């Protein structure tokens, strides 16, 4: 179904129309329940036979950023049905962030750090050295390259998932 987007921005207006042919408005009402860094409950309004979830920027500015588990519930009288569940990320309100804010996710930060070490390694030819009783050993370049490849693959998979594509193995079969 995918009625709820993967990311919702704090500090901006959130508006999402939900079409539930089995649970149409006005006979049914919907509520979006999100649990994570905080508790967010958003009641929908009936628009013809659809449901509209709407929160003004003045309300979303107080939503704490992070990963949330959500459940979209439809209710009519005493009946309550979970019509969709999943995860959503509340992105921070950029207008409220300080100048030094780093919006990169963990994978991007680690990949950037690994690549910086590899770049700096080009000017350093020693893998280890010892002066008096102190020694320094650097991570072998081969291991850094493996780590870089692993994090590149993870970043590519995240981007593909965000764009609605999935990476996987292709298995070819020939029938004779």
Buried (B, 14 or more C-beta within 10 A) or exposed (E): EEBBEEEBBBBBEBEBEBBBEEBBBEEBBBBBBBEBEEEBEBEBEBBEBBBBBBBEBEBBBEBEBBEBEBBBBBEEEEEEBEBBEBEBBBBBBEEEEEEEEEEEEEBBEBBEEBBEBBEEBEEEEEEEEEEEEEEEEBEEEEEBEEBBEBBBEBBEBEEEEEEEEEEEEEEEEEEE
